[in-house]
């Protein structure tokens, strides 16, 4: 399934791109992500954990940067892993492209995601909504991370899972908005 997200960072493209060169720093900004080992040649071992209410999914696997285009400010990452409790697998090709937007940067993120097992039972809509919430959190963390590095502060990796109730509520609200638009808005544009 293809999931597209877009967010803005109030920093110039070149500065955001330099930050993207440091994979461990970027991983610190992604909610629930953890890098555990640099395997060399742009390959990393790590995991991602997401908790939505009573459901907790923790995937462990590898990620590899398969393309880095400095001129186009585009990076492609392949990642694959297995759920720790053996309840499924996930694979993803993530493409991030940085584009100048006023004095800041727009980041376009395409995720080609394949899931099986426990994660797949939530369906495309819920997975896309959770992804959107995580990307919004990532955008805030990325901006904060760049600001902190500029002040000379160290970014500390945290392995806490992306937490649940807020993510679940925001994803549910997104789903309700989608249903509302799908069923209510067509009637509004064709008044009787």
WOTADA-V874681 format. One line per field, one symbol per residue. burial: # if it has 16 or more other ideal C-beta (glycine too) atoms within 10 Angstrom, else .. Layout:
# WOTADA-V874681
burial=???
This chain:
# WOTADA-V874681
burial=..#.#.#.#.#.#..##.##..#.###########........#.#######...####.#.#.#.......#######.###...####.#######.....####.###.#.#...##.#...##########.###.###.##.##.....#.....###...##.##..#..................
